């Protein structure tokens, strides 16, 4: 609690002076349009372009782990797992609890997320990144259960001509380019290419990302069109096995699965059209087209099957905003989406890497082969009302309907792909016959805010989040399942918070209490569990304190408890005990940075990251002790155009794990990288 005390003291120590400029922050995610963060009755963490440039991330975890309530665990290469006001969720459908957006548009169709999908967004060159903590389903719909990440790309006018070359250990090199067309600045582009030889054996990758933007007018209506694309080709390093294996330097650099790989590419075309309307109404139309493909070896499973998946989708998001009266604002709209998705999982040869009983139930050949046509229709409305000079009320409601049409392209049932059963116990893989599934949900949100003083606001909110089951949860069954009769997950959340924007301080504290029902999860032995229940309570804080023109302190963190509120004991699976901590749910996460600009052309930053102890299994019998890391960064502006940046990650050379778990009777780790130095030379006109 010392960090919260520091935050409160900082607010008290920096009262506003008459006419002083505030550290005002503008956000767009909470209301689908620009608004003051102080006025929004929601918890939003924001990384601006200067912070993104300073960090110079080689993986999006380096950015997002500075945000309160957020934990991104790195896998191999560009892979990751996400937590936002939640445990780090795993399993094929776990990503459905988080909504990933670019310029306000989801990057994947409803029901077809991927736990690693953040690498499909150019976070490295973004204008800003906003993390909305807690349910935001009333405006954004399915999947924004625990939170949403919105990556905002720059408009052409914000893209000066610039370039950078970066080098690092293990044959790492990266080129970044950006710029806009001369004259009217109606077109712009940002792109990067990165090659990493891999600090672990056989773990290198090649990656390319680009964003192209055109801003113009059509019959006096502003129009912006964005094209985004990514491609990734990586060798994947698997878990190292054994308690505390991450402390062994030789094991940390080894790769037990040199054959593992991941190939992926994605393309998105989105638009924002604002037609001319009368009076104080404003209509915004966001059409989009998306396509993605992914292929990877499932090195973490016995038999190491290969999965191939992909989707094509199109949709339209609409917003009609009425704000003629300064005391009233109404936002309403309809969102529509159509998608065609597929998944194929197959295994070349017999399973030999496990005990005989486990090998026998994992046959060679195709395991799953299906297509799904999906459709989504939703309508929403949000009303904001100023009740008095100090009191404000906001109420929102969304109704959403989701339909899946599933087509099984192979034999239904619990057999191999030739129809042969796997002995008396049956095959691990089970396929339902063709079927249709539909889900509907209502997501309300109500909030009340009160201006305590000029620049300080308190608020309370209640909201509901939901997500329909992911397609993999419904149609990629296991032997104990004949049909997946699943309900949509539902989360009810209460939040109390206080925000301040003063002359030298911007700060916020929020307390939350969330109850999630119909939970779908995968246990440590790889079995699916449904109809679960979990609870999530905690306190988050954020503070930016400019103590002097050349010195700024930033801290952010979370104190939280995530618990199972049910018991489960599946034969062959893991025993879940009511009241235990959910696995991979550290109770404390903190980040702090000190930025110092001693000279006009020289700046430096020290960053400290703290991750608390966490349990690795539902039985709370195996744990990871946590870790602390120190990162150092410095920038020297050689001339008005040229600059040099040095970044020293894990400066104290700590032994740690990016990810730890306990599964199939073993401690497993993705080890953290040792001390590394990156150097960047950049130019800007």
C-alpha positions as CSV (number, residue, x, y, z in Angstrom):
1,X,0.0,0.0,0.0
2,X,3.0,2.3,0.2
3,X,2.6,3.1,-3.5
4,X,-1.0,4.3,-3.0
5,X,0.2,6.5,-0.1
6,X,2.8,8.0,-2.3
7,X,0.2,8.8,-4.9
8,X,-2.1,10.5,-2.5
9,X,0.7,12.5,-1.0
10,X,1.7,13.6,-4.5
11,X,-1.7,14.9,-5.2
12,X,-1.7,16.8,-2.0
13,X,1.8,18.2,-2.6
14,X,0.9,19.7,-6.0
15,X,-2.1,21.9,-5.7
16,X,-3.1,23.8,-8.9
17,X,-2.2,27.4,-9.2
18,X,-4.4,30.0,-10.8
19,X,-4.2,29.8,-14.5
20,X,-1.7,26.9,-14.5
21,X,-1.8,24.4,-17.3
22,X,-3.0,21.0,-16.3
23,X,-1.5,17.7,-17.4
24,X,-4.6,17.0,-19.4
25,X,-5.0,13.6,-21.1
26,X,-7.3,12.9,-24.1
27,X,-8.5,9.4,-24.7
28,X,-10.7,7.8,-27.4
29,X,-11.4,4.2,-26.4
30,X,-13.9,4.7,-23.5
31,X,-16.5,6.5,-25.5
32,X,-15.6,5.7,-29.2
33,X,-14.6,9.4,-29.6
34,X,-12.1,11.8,-28.1
35,X,-12.8,12.9,-24.6
36,X,-11.0,14.0,-21.5
37,X,-9.7,11.1,-19.4
38,X,-10.7,13.1,-16.3
39,X,-14.4,13.1,-17.4
40,X,-14.4,9.4,-18.2
41,X,-15.8,7.2,-15.5
42,X,-13.5,4.3,-16.5
43,X,-10.0,3.1,-15.9
44,X,-7.8,3.8,-18.9
45,X,-4.1,3.4,-19.1
46,X,-2.4,5.3,-22.0
47,X,1.0,5.2,-23.6
48,X,1.8,8.2,-25.7
49,X,4.1,8.4,-28.7
50,X,7.0,9.8,-26.7
51,X,6.8,6.8,-24.3
52,X,6.5,4.3,-27.1
53,X,9.6,5.8,-28.8
54,X,11.6,5.9,-25.6
55,X,10.9,2.2,-24.8
56,X,11.7,1.1,-28.4
57,X,10.1,-2.2,-27.7
58,X,11.2,-5.4,-29.5
59,X,8.0,-7.1,-28.1
60,X,4.7,-5.5,-27.1
61,X,5.1,-6.8,-23.5
62,X,7.8,-4.1,-23.0
63,X,5.2,-1.5,-23.6
64,X,2.0,-2.9,-22.0
65,X,3.6,-4.1,-18.8
66,X,4.0,-0.4,-17.8
67,X,0.2,-0.1,-17.6
68,X,-1.6,-0.7,-14.3
69,X,-3.6,-3.9,-14.1
70,X,-1.9,-5.4,-17.2
71,X,0.5,-8.3,-17.5
72,X,1.8,-9.7,-20.8
73,X,3.8,-12.9,-20.5
74,X,6.2,-13.4,-23.3
75,X,6.4,-16.7,-25.1
76,X,9.0,-17.5,-27.7
77,X,9.7,-15.0,-30.4
78,X,6.7,-12.7,-30.7
79,X,4.3,-15.0,-28.8
80,X,2.5,-13.9,-25.7
81,X,-0.3,-14.4,-23.2
82,X,-2.5,-11.6,-21.7
83,X,-3.9,-10.5,-18.4
84,X,-5.9,-7.4,-17.8
85,X,-7.6,-7.3,-14.4
86,X,-7.3,-11.1,-14.5
87,X,-5.0,-14.0,-14.2
88,X,-2.9,-14.8,-17.2
89,X,-5.4,-16.8,-19.2
90,X,-4.4,-19.9,-21.2
91,X,-6.1,-22.3,-23.5
92,X,-7.5,-21.9,-27.0
93,X,-10.4,-19.7,-26.0
94,X,-8.8,-17.6,-23.3
95,X,-8.0,-14.8,-25.6
96,X,-11.8,-14.2,-25.9
97,X,-11.7,-12.3,-22.6
98,X,-9.7,-9.5,-24.2
99,X,-10.6,-7.3,-27.2
100,X,-7.7,-6.2,-29.4
101,X,-8.4,-3.2,-31.5
102,X,-6.6,-1.0,-34.0
103,X,-8.0,2.5,-34.5
104,X,-11.1,1.3,-32.6
105,X,-11.8,-1.7,-34.9
106,X,-11.3,-5.3,-33.6
107,X,-8.5,-7.1,-35.5
108,X,-10.2,-10.5,-35.4
109,X,-13.8,-11.8,-35.8
110,X,-16.0,-12.7,-32.9
111,X,-15.2,-16.2,-31.8
112,X,-12.0,-16.5,-33.7
113,X,-9.3,-14.9,-31.6
114,X,-5.7,-16.2,-31.0
115,X,-3.7,-15.9,-27.8
116,X,-0.8,-14.4,-29.8
117,X,-2.8,-12.0,-32.0
118,X,-1.1,-8.9,-30.6
119,X,1.8,-9.5,-32.9
120,X,-0.5,-8.6,-35.8
121,X,-0.5,-4.9,-34.8
122,X,2.3,-2.4,-35.3
123,X,2.7,-1.3,-31.7
124,X,6.3,-0.3,-32.3
125,X,5.3,2.7,-34.4
126,X,1.9,3.6,-32.9
127,X,0.8,7.1,-32.1
128,X,-0.6,5.9,-28.8
129,X,-1.9,2.8,-27.0
130,X,-4.9,2.8,-24.7
131,X,-5.7,-0.1,-22.3
132,X,-9.3,0.0,-21.0
133,X,-9.5,-2.1,-17.8
134,X,-12.7,-3.9,-16.9
135,X,-15.7,-4.6,-19.1
136,X,-16.4,-2.3,-22.1
137,X,-19.0,-4.5,-23.8
138,X,-21.7,-1.8,-23.8
139,X,-19.8,0.0,-26.6
140,X,-17.5,-2.7,-28.1
141,X,-19.4,-6.0,-27.6
142,X,-18.1,-9.5,-27.4
143,X,-14.7,-10.2,-25.9
144,X,-14.2,-6.9,-24.0
145,X,-14.7,-8.8,-20.8
146,X,-11.6,-8.1,-18.7
147,X,-10.4,-5.3,-20.9
148,X,-9.5,-3.9,-24.3
149,X,-6.3,-2.8,-25.9
150,X,-6.7,-0.1,-28.6
151,X,-3.6,0.7,-30.7
152,X,-4.0,4.1,-32.4
153,X,-2.0,4.7,-35.6
154,X,-0.9,8.2,-36.6
155,X,-2.7,10.3,-39.1
156,X,-0.7,11.5,-42.1
157,X,-0.2,15.0,-40.6
158,X,1.5,13.4,-37.6
159,X,4.0,11.4,-39.6
160,X,7.2,13.5,-40.3
161,X,9.8,11.8,-42.5
162,X,11.9,9.7,-40.2
163,X,14.0,6.5,-40.2
164,X,15.9,4.4,-37.7
165,X,18.4,1.5,-37.8
166,X,18.8,-0.6,-34.6
167,X,21.2,-3.4,-33.8
168,X,21.5,-5.8,-30.8
169,X,22.9,-9.1,-29.7
170,X,22.3,-12.5,-31.5
171,X,22.2,-10.9,-34.9
172,X,19.3,-8.6,-34.1
173,X,18.7,-5.8,-36.5
174,X,15.7,-3.6,-37.3
175,X,14.8,-0.9,-39.8
176,X,12.0,1.5,-39.2
177,X,10.7,4.1,-41.8
178,X,7.8,6.5,-41.6
179,X,6.7,9.7,-43.4
180,X,3.8,11.5,-45.2
181,X,3.3,12.8,-48.6
182,X,4.5,16.4,-49.1
183,X,2.2,19.3,-49.4
184,X,-1.3,18.5,-48.1
185,X,-0.1,15.6,-46.0
186,X,-3.0,13.5,-47.1
187,X,-1.1,10.2,-47.2
188,X,1.3,8.6,-44.8
189,X,3.1,5.3,-44.2
190,X,5.0,3.6,-41.3
191,X,6.8,0.3,-41.8
192,X,9.4,-1.9,-40.1
193,X,11.4,-5.0,-40.7
194,X,13.1,-6.9,-37.9
195,X,15.4,-9.9,-37.9
196,X,16.4,-11.7,-34.8
197,X,18.8,-14.6,-34.7
198,X,17.4,-15.7,-31.4
199,X,19.1,-15.8,-28.0
200,X,18.0,-19.4,-27.5
201,X,18.9,-22.2,-29.9
202,X,16.9,-22.3,-33.1
203,X,14.6,-19.4,-32.0
204,X,15.1,-16.6,-34.6
205,X,12.4,-14.8,-36.5
206,X,11.8,-12.4,-39.3
207,X,9.0,-9.9,-39.0
208,X,7.5,-7.2,-41.2
209,X,4.8,-4.6,-40.4
210,X,3.3,-1.7,-42.2
211,X,0.5,0.9,-42.0
212,X,-0.6,3.1,-44.8
213,X,-3.1,5.9,-44.3
214,X,-5.0,8.2,-46.6
215,X,-7.0,11.2,-45.2
216,X,-9.2,13.1,-47.6
217,X,-12.8,14.3,-48.2
218,X,-15.7,12.9,-50.2
219,X,-18.3,15.6,-50.8
220,X,-17.1,17.6,-47.8
221,X,-17.3,14.4,-45.6
222,X,-13.9,13.6,-44.0
223,X,-12.7,10.1,-44.9
224,X,-9.7,8.2,-43.6
225,X,-8.6,4.8,-45.0
226,X,-6.1,2.6,-43.2
227,X,-4.3,-0.4,-44.6
228,X,-2.4,-2.6,-42.1
229,X,-0.3,-5.7,-42.7
230,X,2.0,-8.0,-40.8
231,X,4.0,-11.1,-41.6
232,X,5.9,-13.3,-39.2
233,X,8.1,-16.3,-39.8
234,X,9.7,-17.6,-36.6
235,X,11.5,-20.6,-35.2
236,X,9.9,-21.3,-31.9
237,X,11.7,-22.4,-28.7
238,X,9.7,-24.6,-26.4
239,X,9.5,-24.9,-22.6
240,X,12.5,-25.9,-20.6
241,X,11.6,-28.5,-18.0
242,X,12.5,-28.9,-14.3
243,X,12.1,-26.9,-11.1
244,X,14.0,-23.6,-11.3
245,X,15.4,-24.6,-14.8
246,X,15.4,-20.9,-15.8
247,X,18.3,-20.3,-13.3
248,X,20.5,-22.6,-15.4
249,X,22.2,-20.6,-18.1
250,X,22.8,-23.6,-20.4
251,X,19.2,-24.8,-20.1
252,X,17.9,-21.2,-20.6
253,X,19.6,-21.0,-23.9
254,X,18.6,-24.5,-25.0
255,X,15.6,-25.3,-27.1
256,X,14.0,-28.8,-26.5
257,X,11.8,-28.3,-29.6
258,X,14.1,-27.1,-32.5
259,X,11.5,-28.3,-35.0
260,X,8.8,-25.9,-33.7
261,X,7.8,-22.9,-35.9
262,X,5.1,-20.4,-36.4
263,X,4.1,-18.7,-39.7
264,X,1.5,-16.0,-39.8
265,X,0.3,-13.0,-41.9
266,X,-2.6,-10.6,-41.6
267,X,-4.1,-7.8,-43.7
268,X,-6.7,-5.3,-42.6
269,X,-8.4,-2.5,-44.6
270,X,-10.5,-0.1,-42.4
271,X,-12.2,3.2,-43.1
272,X,-13.6,6.1,-41.1
273,X,-16.2,8.2,-42.9
274,X,-18.0,11.2,-41.3
275,X,-20.9,12.2,-43.5
276,X,-22.3,15.7,-43.3
277,X,-25.2,15.9,-40.9
278,X,-27.4,18.7,-39.7
279,X,-27.3,20.4,-36.4
280,X,-25.2,18.9,-33.6
281,X,-25.4,15.4,-34.8
282,X,-22.3,13.5,-36.1
283,X,-22.4,10.2,-37.9
284,X,-19.3,8.0,-38.0
285,X,-19.1,4.9,-40.3
286,X,-16.2,2.4,-39.9
287,X,-16.3,-0.3,-42.6
288,X,-13.6,-3.0,-42.6
289,X,-12.2,-6.0,-44.4
290,X,-9.8,-8.5,-42.7
291,X,-7.9,-11.6,-43.6
292,X,-5.4,-13.7,-41.6
293,X,-3.6,-17.0,-41.9
294,X,-1.5,-18.9,-39.3
295,X,0.4,-22.2,-39.2
296,X,2.3,-23.5,-36.2
297,X,3.6,-26.7,-34.6
298,X,2.0,-27.4,-31.3
299,X,5.2,-28.4,-29.6
300,X,3.5,-28.1,-26.2
301,X,1.3,-31.2,-27.0
302,X,2.2,-34.8,-27.1
303,X,2.4,-35.9,-30.8
304,X,3.2,-32.3,-31.8
305,X,0.3,-31.8,-34.3
306,X,0.3,-28.9,-36.7
307,X,-2.5,-26.4,-36.7
308,X,-3.5,-24.2,-39.7
309,X,-6.2,-21.6,-39.3
310,X,-7.5,-18.5,-41.1
311,X,-10.4,-16.1,-41.6
312,X,-11.9,-13.6,-44.0
313,X,-14.3,-11.1,-42.5
314,X,-16.1,-7.8,-43.2
315,X,-18.1,-5.5,-41.1
316,X,-19.5,-2.1,-40.3
317,X,-19.3,-0.2,-37.1
318,X,-21.6,2.9,-36.8
319,X,-21.9,5.7,-34.3
320,X,-24.4,8.5,-34.2
321,X,-23.4,11.2,-31.7
322,X,-25.8,14.0,-30.6
323,X,-24.3,16.6,-28.3
324,X,-26.2,19.8,-29.1
325,X,-27.0,20.5,-25.4
326,X,-23.9,21.0,-23.2
327,X,-25.6,19.0,-20.5
328,X,-26.6,16.1,-22.7
329,X,-24.7,13.7,-25.0
330,X,-26.1,10.6,-26.7
331,X,-24.1,8.0,-28.7
332,X,-25.9,5.2,-30.5
333,X,-25.2,2.8,-33.3
334,X,-25.4,-0.6,-35.0
335,X,-22.5,-3.0,-35.6
336,X,-22.6,-5.8,-38.1
337,X,-20.0,-8.5,-39.0
338,X,-19.8,-11.5,-41.3
339,X,-16.9,-14.0,-41.2
340,X,-15.7,-17.3,-42.7
341,X,-13.2,-19.1,-40.6
342,X,-11.4,-22.5,-40.8
343,X,-9.2,-24.7,-38.7
344,X,-7.2,-27.8,-39.6
345,X,-5.2,-29.9,-37.1
346,X,-3.2,-32.9,-38.3
347,X,-0.3,-35.1,-37.1
348,X,2.2,-36.7,-39.5
349,X,3.2,-39.8,-37.5
350,X,2.2,-41.8,-34.4
351,X,2.7,-40.2,-30.9
352,X,5.8,-41.5,-29.2
353,X,6.9,-38.7,-26.8
354,X,4.6,-39.6,-23.8
355,X,3.7,-42.7,-21.7
356,X,2.1,-45.5,-23.7
357,X,-1.5,-44.9,-22.5
358,X,-1.2,-41.2,-23.5
359,X,0.4,-42.0,-26.8
360,X,-2.4,-44.5,-27.7
361,X,-5.2,-41.9,-27.6
362,X,-3.4,-39.5,-29.9
363,X,-3.5,-41.0,-33.4
364,X,-1.8,-39.8,-36.6
365,X,-3.7,-38.1,-39.3
366,X,-6.3,-35.3,-39.1
367,X,-7.7,-34.5,-35.7
368,X,-10.0,-31.6,-36.7
369,X,-11.0,-30.1,-40.0
370,X,-13.9,-27.6,-40.0
371,X,-15.2,-24.3,-41.4
372,X,-17.5,-21.8,-39.5
373,X,-19.6,-19.1,-41.0
374,X,-20.4,-16.5,-38.4
375,X,-22.6,-13.4,-38.2
376,X,-22.9,-10.7,-35.5
377,X,-25.5,-8.0,-35.2
378,X,-25.6,-5.5,-32.3
379,X,-27.2,-2.3,-31.3
380,X,-26.1,0.0,-28.5
381,X,-26.8,3.4,-26.9
382,X,-25.0,5.5,-24.3
383,X,-26.4,8.6,-22.6
384,X,-24.2,11.1,-20.8
385,X,-26.0,13.6,-18.6
386,X,-24.6,16.4,-16.5
387,X,-26.9,16.6,-13.5
388,X,-25.3,19.7,-11.9
389,X,-22.0,21.5,-12.1
390,X,-20.5,18.7,-10.1
391,X,-22.5,15.6,-10.7
392,X,-22.6,13.6,-14.0
393,X,-24.4,10.4,-14.9
394,X,-23.7,7.9,-17.8
395,X,-25.8,4.9,-18.8
396,X,-25.2,2.5,-21.7
397,X,-26.8,-0.7,-23.0
398,X,-25.8,-3.1,-25.8
399,X,-27.8,-5.9,-27.3
400,X,-25.8,-8.4,-29.3
401,X,-26.6,-11.6,-31.3
402,X,-24.0,-14.0,-32.5
403,X,-24.5,-17.0,-34.7
404,X,-22.1,-19.8,-35.8
405,X,-22.8,-22.2,-38.7
406,X,-20.3,-25.1,-38.2
407,X,-19.4,-27.5,-41.0
408,X,-17.4,-30.6,-40.0
409,X,-15.2,-31.6,-43.0
410,X,-14.3,-35.0,-41.7
411,X,-15.8,-37.9,-39.7
412,X,-17.8,-36.9,-36.7
413,X,-17.1,-38.7,-33.4
414,X,-14.3,-39.9,-31.2
415,X,-12.1,-41.8,-33.7
416,X,-9.1,-41.4,-35.9
417,X,-9.6,-39.9,-39.3
418,X,-10.4,-43.4,-40.8
419,X,-13.1,-44.0,-38.3
420,X,-11.0,-46.4,-36.1
421,X,-11.5,-46.0,-32.3
422,X,-8.4,-45.7,-30.1
423,X,-9.0,-48.7,-27.9
424,X,-11.3,-48.9,-24.9
425,X,-10.6,-45.3,-23.7
426,X,-11.3,-43.6,-27.0
427,X,-9.3,-41.1,-28.9
428,X,-8.4,-37.7,-27.3
429,X,-9.9,-35.8,-30.1
430,X,-13.6,-35.7,-30.7
431,X,-15.6,-33.9,-33.4
432,X,-19.2,-32.9,-33.3
433,X,-21.5,-33.3,-36.4
434,X,-22.5,-30.2,-38.3
435,X,-24.5,-27.8,-36.2
436,X,-25.6,-24.2,-35.7
437,X,-25.2,-22.3,-32.5
438,X,-26.4,-18.9,-31.5
439,X,-25.9,-16.6,-28.5
440,X,-27.4,-13.4,-27.4
441,X,-26.5,-11.0,-24.5
442,X,-27.4,-7.7,-23.0
443,X,-24.5,-5.6,-21.6
444,X,-25.5,-2.6,-19.4
445,X,-23.2,0.0,-17.8
446,X,-24.1,2.7,-15.3
447,X,-21.7,5.3,-13.9
448,X,-21.9,8.3,-11.6
449,X,-19.1,10.9,-11.2
450,X,-18.6,13.8,-8.8
451,X,-16.1,16.7,-9.2
452,X,-14.5,17.0,-5.7
453,X,-12.5,20.1,-6.7
454,X,-11.2,21.6,-9.8
455,X,-9.2,18.9,-11.5
456,X,-10.2,16.0,-9.1
457,X,-13.1,13.7,-9.9
458,X,-14.5,10.6,-8.0
459,X,-16.7,8.0,-9.8
460,X,-18.5,4.8,-9.3
461,X,-19.6,2.4,-12.1
462,X,-21.3,-1.0,-12.5
463,X,-21.0,-2.9,-15.8
464,X,-21.5,-6.3,-17.4
465,X,-19.1,-8.1,-19.7
466,X,-19.8,-11.1,-21.9
467,X,-18.3,-13.3,-24.6
468,X,-19.8,-16.2,-26.5
469,X,-17.7,-19.4,-26.5
470,X,-14.8,-19.4,-29.0
471,X,-15.2,-21.7,-32.0
472,X,-12.3,-23.9,-30.6
473,X,-14.2,-24.4,-27.4
474,X,-17.3,-25.5,-29.2
475,X,-15.9,-27.6,-32.0
476,X,-12.5,-28.8,-31.0
477,X,-13.7,-31.3,-28.4
478,X,-12.0,-33.8,-26.2
479,X,-12.8,-37.5,-25.5
480,X,-15.0,-36.8,-22.4
481,X,-17.2,-34.4,-24.5
482,X,-19.8,-35.6,-27.0
483,X,-21.1,-32.0,-27.6
484,X,-20.0,-28.7,-26.1
485,X,-23.2,-27.3,-24.6
486,X,-21.6,-24.0,-23.4
487,X,-23.1,-20.7,-22.3
488,X,-21.6,-17.3,-22.9
489,X,-19.2,-16.2,-20.1
490,X,-20.6,-13.3,-18.1
491,X,-18.7,-10.9,-15.8
492,X,-20.4,-8.4,-13.4
493,X,-18.1,-5.6,-12.2
494,X,-18.3,-2.8,-9.7
495,X,-15.6,0.0,-9.6
496,X,-14.9,3.0,-7.4
497,X,-12.2,5.5,-8.5
498,X,-10.7,8.9,-8.1
499,X,-8.8,10.8,-10.8
500,X,-6.7,14.0,-10.7
501,X,-5.3,16.3,-13.4
502,X,-3.3,19.1,-11.7
503,X,-0.5,21.4,-12.6
504,X,2.3,18.8,-12.1
505,X,0.5,15.6,-11.3
506,X,-1.8,13.3,-13.2
507,X,-3.0,10.4,-11.0
508,X,-5.7,7.8,-10.6
509,X,-6.7,5.1,-8.1
510,X,-9.4,2.5,-8.7
511,X,-10.9,-0.4,-6.6
512,X,-12.7,-3.1,-8.4
513,X,-14.8,-6.2,-7.6
514,X,-15.8,-8.6,-10.4
515,X,-17.7,-11.9,-10.5
516,X,-17.4,-14.1,-13.6
517,X,-19.8,-17.0,-14.3
518,X,-20.0,-19.7,-16.9
519,X,-16.2,-19.7,-17.0
520,X,-14.5,-21.8,-19.6
521,X,-10.9,-22.8,-18.9
522,X,-8.2,-25.4,-19.6
523,X,-6.6,-27.0,-16.6
524,X,-3.0,-27.9,-16.1
525,X,-3.5,-31.4,-17.5
526,X,-5.0,-30.0,-20.7
527,X,-8.6,-30.8,-20.0
528,X,-11.5,-28.4,-20.7
529,X,-13.6,-27.2,-17.8
530,X,-16.8,-25.3,-18.2
531,X,-19.5,-23.7,-16.0
532,X,-16.9,-22.4,-13.6
533,X,-16.9,-19.3,-11.5
534,X,-14.1,-16.9,-10.5
535,X,-13.9,-13.7,-8.5
536,X,-11.5,-10.8,-9.0
537,X,-10.9,-8.0,-6.5
538,X,-8.2,-5.4,-6.4
539,X,-6.8,-1.8,-6.4
540,X,-4.9,-0.2,-9.2
541,X,-3.0,3.1,-9.2
542,X,-1.2,5.3,-11.7
543,X,0.8,8.5,-11.2
544,X,2.7,10.8,-13.4
545,X,4.5,13.5,-11.3
546,X,6.6,16.2,-13.0
547,X,8.7,17.2,-10.0
548,X,10.7,19.7,-12.1
549,X,11.0,20.6,-15.8
550,X,13.8,18.1,-16.3
551,X,12.5,15.4,-14.0
552,X,9.4,13.1,-14.2
553,X,8.4,10.2,-12.0
554,X,5.8,7.6,-13.2
555,X,4.5,4.7,-11.2
556,X,1.7,2.2,-11.8
557,X,0.6,-1.0,-10.1
558,X,-2.0,-3.4,-8.9
559,X,-2.9,-5.2,-5.7
560,X,-5.4,-7.9,-6.6
561,X,-6.7,-11.4,-5.7
562,X,-8.2,-13.8,-8.3
563,X,-9.9,-16.8,-6.9
564,X,-11.8,-19.9,-7.9
565,X,-15.4,-19.9,-6.7
566,X,-16.2,-23.5,-7.6
567,X,-14.7,-27.0,-7.3
568,X,-14.1,-29.4,-10.1
569,X,-12.5,-32.9,-10.4
570,X,-12.4,-34.3,-13.9
571,X,-11.1,-37.9,-14.3
572,X,-7.5,-37.5,-15.5
573,X,-7.7,-33.7,-15.1
574,X,-6.7,-31.3,-12.4
575,X,-8.6,-30.8,-9.1
576,X,-9.9,-27.3,-8.7
577,X,-10.6,-26.2,-5.1
578,X,-13.1,-23.5,-4.2
579,X,-11.3,-20.5,-2.7
580,X,-7.8,-21.2,-4.1
581,X,-6.0,-18.5,-6.1
582,X,-6.3,-18.9,-9.8
583,X,-3.0,-20.1,-11.2
584,X,-0.7,-17.5,-12.8
585,X,-2.4,-14.7,-10.9
586,X,0.3,-12.6,-9.0
587,X,-1.3,-10.5,-6.2
588,X,1.0,-7.6,-6.9
589,X,2.4,-6.1,-10.1
590,X,4.3,-2.7,-10.1
591,X,6.2,-0.6,-12.5
592,X,8.1,2.7,-11.9
593,X,10.2,4.9,-14.1
594,X,12.3,8.0,-13.6
595,X,13.0,10.2,-16.5
596,X,15.8,12.8,-16.3
597,X,16.6,15.4,-19.0
598,X,19.8,17.0,-17.6
599,X,20.6,18.8,-20.9
600,X,18.5,19.9,-23.9
601,X,20.0,17.2,-26.1
602,X,20.3,14.5,-23.5
603,X,17.7,12.3,-21.7
604,X,17.8,9.2,-19.6
605,X,15.3,6.8,-18.1
606,X,15.4,4.1,-15.4
607,X,12.6,1.6,-15.3
608,X,11.8,-0.9,-12.5
609,X,9.4,-3.8,-12.9
610,X,8.2,-6.0,-10.0
611,X,6.2,-9.2,-10.4
612,X,5.0,-11.0,-7.2
613,X,5.0,-14.7,-6.4
614,X,2.2,-16.7,-8.2
615,X,0.8,-20.2,-8.1
616,X,1.4,-22.5,-11.1
617,X,-1.6,-24.8,-10.6
618,X,-5.1,-24.8,-9.3
619,X,-4.1,-26.9,-6.3
620,X,-1.8,-24.0,-5.2
621,X,0.9,-26.6,-4.7
622,X,3.6,-25.3,-7.1
623,X,4.7,-21.7,-7.4
624,X,7.0,-19.2,-9.1
625,X,8.8,-16.8,-6.7
626,X,8.4,-13.7,-8.8
627,X,11.1,-11.3,-9.9
628,X,12.3,-7.7,-10.2
629,X,13.9,-6.2,-13.3
630,X,15.8,-2.9,-14.0
631,X,15.9,-1.4,-17.5
632,X,18.0,1.6,-18.5
633,X,17.6,3.9,-21.5
634,X,19.5,7.0,-22.8
635,X,19.1,9.3,-25.8
636,X,21.5,11.8,-27.2
637,X,20.3,14.2,-29.9
638,X,23.5,14.6,-31.9
639,X,22.0,17.3,-34.1
640,X,18.5,18.6,-34.8
641,X,18.0,15.6,-37.1
642,X,20.3,12.8,-35.9
643,X,20.0,11.0,-32.5
644,X,21.4,7.9,-30.8
645,X,19.5,5.8,-28.3
646,X,20.9,3.0,-26.1
647,X,18.7,0.5,-24.3
648,X,20.0,-1.8,-21.6
649,X,17.4,-4.4,-20.7
650,X,17.7,-6.5,-17.5
651,X,20.6,-4.3,-16.4
652,X,21.2,-6.3,-13.3
653,X,21.3,-9.6,-15.2
654,X,18.7,-11.3,-13.1
655,X,17.6,-14.9,-13.6
656,X,13.9,-14.9,-14.2
657,X,11.1,-16.6,-16.2
658,X,8.9,-14.7,-18.7
659,X,6.4,-17.5,-18.2
660,X,6.2,-20.3,-15.6
661,X,3.6,-23.1,-15.3
662,X,3.2,-26.6,-14.0
663,X,1.6,-29.1,-16.3
664,X,1.7,-32.8,-17.1
665,X,3.6,-33.3,-13.8
666,X,6.5,-30.9,-14.7
667,X,7.6,-27.4,-14.0
668,X,7.9,-25.6,-17.4
669,X,9.4,-22.2,-18.2
670,X,10.0,-19.7,-20.9
671,X,13.2,-18.3,-19.5
672,X,13.8,-14.5,-19.4
673,X,16.6,-13.1,-21.4
674,X,19.8,-12.0,-19.7
675,X,21.4,-8.5,-19.9
676,X,21.1,-7.1,-23.4
677,X,22.1,-3.9,-25.0
678,X,20.4,-2.4,-28.1
679,X,21.6,0.6,-30.0
680,X,19.5,2.8,-32.4
681,X,20.5,5.5,-34.8
682,X,17.6,7.6,-36.0
683,X,17.0,10.5,-38.3
684,X,14.0,12.9,-38.6
685,X,13.4,15.8,-40.9
